[in-house]
């Protein structure tokens, strides 16, 4: 599984020829380095409807001819805008060839599995990689993210939801050092960088 970070909380996940994008906030994201028209995916996964997560979901889903997978009300909104959508609720799993998406209870709840397990703030299974917010102010901060990582014991933590705007500036290297001191592997990716797990 290959995970590519595009800044804020936007990731692509690639595995066995399937490519997903999670929270495609690209156009308004000064760190993204990727334009919506450069994205080719099999599905758009949305954790919630805030602008800094929903972002370019409609444009990407429309151009790629792929579904938006999200909590039911958000999927219904997307379908009303003319794109294919698959609505779910907490605890539900959308299974399709090549990937599955499970919604779990969390403040920003959603997860996706494409062979390995990727935690997207709320997964409750064995975790290979955990994308955890560290920006503070709107999400947990670095200290809480280290604690969360200690609780869930992922193979690797990828910090997210930081440095996009002044209110969420964080030192990713300090976070990585705190993780390492706690015995947690951390991959503090820059936008455009990836990790293979």
Wavefront OBJ file of the C-alpha trace (Angstrom):
o trace
v 0.000 0.000 0.000
v 1.345 3.433 -0.927
v 0.161 6.500 0.986
v 0.892 9.966 -0.427
v 0.362 13.084 1.692
v -0.841 16.276 -0.023
v -0.985 18.613 2.945
v -3.620 19.314 5.562
v -5.612 16.034 5.746
v -5.505 15.048 2.067
v -4.005 11.679 1.160
v -4.110 9.265 -1.726
v -3.966 5.561 -0.987
v -2.861 3.158 -3.726
v -2.977 -0.623 -3.586
v -3.284 -3.335 -6.244
v -4.249 -0.878 -8.983
v -6.877 0.957 -6.907
v -6.353 4.618 -6.071
v -8.440 6.539 -3.520
v -8.269 10.150 -2.398
v -9.268 11.146 1.116
v -10.425 14.697 1.896
v -9.324 16.324 -1.410
v -8.742 19.858 -0.148
v -6.378 20.962 -2.931
v -7.460 24.263 -4.542
v -7.488 26.274 -1.318
v -4.618 24.367 0.267
v -1.368 26.347 0.013
v 0.671 23.224 0.786
v -0.977 20.803 -1.659
v 1.275 21.004 -4.725
v -1.374 19.049 -6.634
v -4.228 20.445 -8.718
v -7.664 18.792 -8.845
v -7.324 18.199 -12.597
v -4.167 16.124 -11.946
v -6.073 13.646 -9.774
v -7.164 10.288 -11.211
v -8.872 8.067 -8.638
v -11.381 5.252 -8.244
v -13.235 6.895 -5.334
v -13.319 10.061 -3.242
v -13.569 9.430 0.507
v -14.842 12.264 2.726
v -14.442 12.272 6.498
v -16.844 15.195 6.899
v -18.185 18.274 5.147
v -15.896 21.064 6.368
v -14.469 23.047 3.441
v -10.895 22.119 4.381
v -11.767 18.428 3.922
v -14.573 18.447 1.307
v -12.487 20.717 -0.930
v -12.516 19.608 -4.574
v -14.551 16.419 -4.051
v -17.295 17.252 -6.551
v -14.911 18.325 -9.311
v -12.737 15.226 -8.909
v -15.646 12.766 -8.663
v -17.349 14.306 -11.693
v -14.230 14.298 -13.873
v -13.103 10.806 -12.807
v -16.598 9.331 -12.951
v -16.093 7.845 -9.514
v -18.259 7.800 -6.397
v -17.987 9.990 -3.337
v -18.166 7.806 -0.235
v -19.249 9.625 2.907
v -21.687 9.761 5.803
v -25.237 9.504 4.412
v -26.222 13.182 4.556
v -22.999 14.332 2.914
v -23.304 11.662 0.205
v -26.907 12.781 -0.394
v -25.674 16.374 -0.827
v -23.055 15.195 -3.346
v -25.617 13.148 -5.290
v -27.786 16.265 -5.451
v -24.851 18.016 -7.118
v -24.795 15.369 -9.857
v -22.037 12.968 -8.838
v -22.249 9.298 -7.951
v -22.323 8.883 -4.196
v -22.459 6.094 -1.665
v -23.928 7.088 1.690
v -23.125 5.248 4.882
v -23.592 5.575 8.600
v -21.375 4.923 11.591
v -20.489 1.261 11.878
v -21.281 0.572 8.230
v -18.855 -0.752 5.648
v -18.890 -0.091 1.912
v -17.276 -3.099 0.240
v -16.358 -3.009 -3.400
v -13.785 -4.762 -5.541
v -10.355 -3.615 -4.462
v -11.193 -1.628 -1.331
v -13.553 -1.162 1.577
v -14.472 1.913 3.589
v -15.744 1.701 7.167
v -17.183 4.580 9.163
v -16.299 4.470 12.836
v -17.258 6.816 15.676
v -14.851 9.742 15.978
v -15.046 13.501 15.697
v -13.702 13.216 12.152
v -14.694 9.641 11.506
v -13.822 7.546 8.484
v -11.376 4.901 7.506
v -10.367 3.080 4.393
v -8.801 -0.314 3.902
v -7.009 -1.305 0.720
v -5.314 -4.493 1.784
v -3.529 -3.162 4.855
v -5.260 -1.134 7.498
v -5.016 2.663 7.364
v -6.327 4.503 10.400
v -8.105 7.688 9.569
v -8.880 8.946 13.093
v -11.352 6.390 14.297
v -10.451 2.872 13.146
v -10.667 0.126 15.758
v -8.662 -2.714 14.206
v -4.978 -3.653 13.823
v -3.471 -0.574 12.226
v -0.573 -0.492 9.768
v -0.581 3.305 9.365
v -2.352 6.041 11.313
v -2.962 9.519 9.882
v -3.374 11.620 13.024
v -4.076 15.355 13.224
v -1.501 17.369 15.189
v -2.488 20.972 14.404
v -4.232 21.650 17.726
v -6.844 24.426 17.890
v -9.351 22.520 15.662
v -8.085 18.984 16.355
v -5.862 17.279 18.868
v -2.363 18.638 19.217
v 0.993 16.840 19.095
v 0.918 15.650 22.716
v -2.534 14.109 22.337
v -1.566 12.555 19.002
v 1.409 10.811 20.646
v -0.937 9.536 23.360
v -3.464 8.372 20.738
v -0.684 6.570 18.883
v 0.346 4.844 22.117
v -3.240 3.651 22.567
v -3.715 2.291 19.043
v -0.147 1.032 18.397
v 0.043 1.588 14.620
v 2.948 0.435 12.501
v 3.618 4.070 11.581
v 2.065 7.462 12.369
v 1.715 10.112 9.668
v 1.066 13.597 11.099
v -1.656 15.583 9.338
v -3.951 18.610 9.664
v -1.112 21.041 10.462
v 0.868 23.909 8.849
v -1.875 24.705 6.321
v -2.878 27.943 8.062
v -1.300 30.098 10.807
v -3.620 28.752 13.539
v -2.369 25.188 13.122
v 1.401 25.583 12.762
v 3.375 22.716 14.297
v 6.912 21.356 14.166
v 6.592 17.975 12.457
v 10.145 17.037 13.439
v 9.431 17.707 17.127
v 6.321 15.523 16.810
v 8.367 12.775 15.141
v 10.948 12.984 17.938
v 8.197 12.711 20.578
v 6.801 9.674 18.773
v 10.213 8.035 18.529
v 10.830 8.728 22.249
v 7.551 6.902 22.955
v 8.633 3.966 20.779
v 6.347 4.890 17.883
v 7.540 4.980 14.277
v 6.659 8.301 12.637
v 6.777 9.414 8.999
v 6.544 13.237 9.001
v 5.847 13.513 5.266
v 5.981 16.761 3.342
v 3.223 17.368 0.783
v 3.937 15.150 -2.214
v 6.004 12.648 -0.227
v 4.878 9.065 0.231
v 5.430 5.992 2.327
v 5.120 2.330 1.335
v 3.810 -0.077 3.940
l 1 2 3 4 5 6 7 8 9 10 11 12 13 14 15 16 17 18 19 20 21 22 23 24 25 26 27 28 29 30 31 32 33 34 35 36 37 38 39 40 41 42 43 44 45 46 47 48 49 50 51 52 53 54 55 56 57 58 59 60 61 62 63 64 65 66 67 68 69 70 71 72 73 74 75 76 77 78 79 80 81 82 83 84 85 86 87 88 89 90 91 92 93 94 95 96 97 98 99 100 101 102 103 104 105 106 107 108 109 110 111 112 113 114 115 116 117 118 119 120 121 122 123 124 125 126 127 128 129 130 131 132 133 134 135 136 137 138 139 140 141 142 143 144 145 146 147 148 149 150 151 152 153 154 155 156 157 158 159 160 161 162 163 164 165 166 167 168 169 170 171 172 173 174 175 176 177 178 179 180 181 182 183 184 185 186 187 188 189 190 191 192 193 194 195 196 197
